[in-house]
Amino acid sequence: MKPSAKFWDGAAQKYARQPVRDEGAYAQTLDRIRSYLKSDDKVLEVGCGTGSTALTLAPQVEHLHATDLSQRMIDIAQGKARAQEAGNVTFSTMAVGPGVDAGGPFDVVMGLNLLHLVEDLQGALAAMAAQTAEGGLLITKTVCLGEKPGIWRLVLPVMQFIGKAPFVHFLKIADLDRAIEQAGFEIIETGNYPASPPSHFVVARKR
Ligand SMILES: C[S@@+](CC[C@H](N)C(=O)[O-])C[C@H]1O[C@@H](n2cnc3c(N)ncnc32)[C@H](O)[C@@H]1O
């Protein structure tokens, strides 16, 4: 098993119990995503965690398939889907990366609170691009700690050494936007929800 999968498997139960950290920023993010979704859309979410956002957005689209590298996250997500009798959501265990096929093309591909945690950023974006239909949308939200690293530059390596934190990129907003464009997308909307440290929201159309 990949070390990152082991970390996220271990974190899954706690992650499922945690309340949303910033309700206002989450509501704003959902509002912006909803404004792009259509009732006949086929949507993919990668790095879906315990499936809360997938289950929240699914009623607005035709079908939503959500994936995560952690089997434990997916087990919890599937349990929630059964409890809610969600008819148009499916979940599967899958790490985002080159050559991965989630059954695309999809009208919308989302990765929320994910890209700063992926070691191969270009590989992940290329895989997401490959799963996006021509003219389809990529919607991402990414913590850009490179803009305001503060104490994290010191604390994170220690936490990682003792297995209490995953891999984290210290991304800058401009570098992330450029990587998204280099993966074959044209950015049509950005925002930061919350603003500090910036959780950078991007909507981009596949060229
Ligand atoms: C911070 S959580 C975010 C979960 C959810 N998207 C949300 O916004 O609540 C990051 C998730 O990404 C998953 N993840 C990390 N690296 C991944 C990878 N390479 N491929 C797919 N999922 C990954 C983790 O297992 C975890 O569930």
The ligand as an SDF file (V2000), in Angstrom:
LIG
                    3D

 27 29  0  0  0  0  0  0  0  0999 V2000
   -8.2620   16.8830    2.8170 C   0  0  0  0  0  0  0  0  0  0  0  0
   -9.1310   15.4670    2.2410 S   0  0  0  0  0  0  0  0  0  0  0  0
  -10.4080   16.2430    1.2490 C   0  0  0  0  0  0  0  0  0  0  0  0
  -11.6020   15.3640    1.0790 C   0  0  0  0  0  0  0  0  0  0  0  0
  -12.7770   16.0340    0.3600 C   0  0  0  0  0  0  0  0  0  0  0  0
  -12.4440   16.3400   -1.0270 N   0  0  0  0  0  0  0  0  0  0  0  0
  -13.1880   17.2730    1.0930 C   0  0  0  0  0  0  0  0  0  0  0  0
  -13.0840   18.3760    0.5320 O   0  0  0  0  0  0  0  0  0  0  0  0
  -13.6220   17.1480    2.2430 O   0  0  0  0  0  0  0  0  0  0  0  0
   -8.0460   14.8530    0.9900 C   0  0  0  0  0  0  0  0  0  0  0  0
   -8.5160   13.5360    0.3980 C   0  0  0  0  0  0  0  0  0  0  0  0
   -7.7120   13.2660   -0.7370 O   0  0  0  0  0  0  0  0  0  0  0  0
   -7.4030   11.8910   -0.7580 C   0  0  0  0  0  0  0  0  0  0  0  0
   -6.1530   11.7350   -1.5380 N   0  0  0  0  0  0  0  0  0  0  0  0
   -4.9040   12.0950   -1.1820 C   0  0  0  0  0  0  0  0  0  0  0  0
   -4.0360   11.8150   -2.1720 N   0  0  0  0  0  0  0  0  0  0  0  0
   -4.7830   11.2780   -3.1810 C   0  0  0  0  0  0  0  0  0  0  0  0
   -4.4600   10.7720   -4.4710 C   0  0  0  0  0  0  0  0  0  0  0  0
   -3.2160   10.7710   -4.9380 N   0  0  0  0  0  0  0  0  0  0  0  0
   -5.4640   10.2820   -5.2390 N   0  0  0  0  0  0  0  0  0  0  0  0
   -6.7530   10.2910   -4.7790 C   0  0  0  0  0  0  0  0  0  0  0  0
   -7.1170   10.7300   -3.5530 N   0  0  0  0  0  0  0  0  0  0  0  0
   -6.1320   11.2300   -2.7690 C   0  0  0  0  0  0  0  0  0  0  0  0
   -7.2940   11.4910    0.7060 C   0  0  0  0  0  0  0  0  0  0  0  0
   -7.4810   10.1160    0.8960 O   0  0  0  0  0  0  0  0  0  0  0  0
   -8.3730   12.3450    1.3450 C   0  0  0  0  0  0  0  0  0  0  0  0
   -9.5870   11.6590    1.4020 O   0  0  0  0  0  0  0  0  0  0  0  0
  1  2  1  0
  2  3  1  0
  2 10  1  0
  3  4  1  0
  4  5  1  0
  5  6  1  0
  5  7  1  0
  7  8  2  0
  7  9  1  0
 10 11  1  0
 11 12  1  0
 11 26  1  0
 12 13  1  0
 13 14  1  0
 13 24  1  0
 14 15  1  0
 14 23  1  0
 15 16  2  0
 16 17  1  0
 17 18  1  0
 17 23  2  0
 18 19  1  0
 18 20  2  0
 20 21  1  0
 21 22  2  0
 22 23  1  0
 24 25  1  0
 24 26  1  0
 26 27  1  0
M  CHG  2   2   1   9  -1
M  END
$$$$
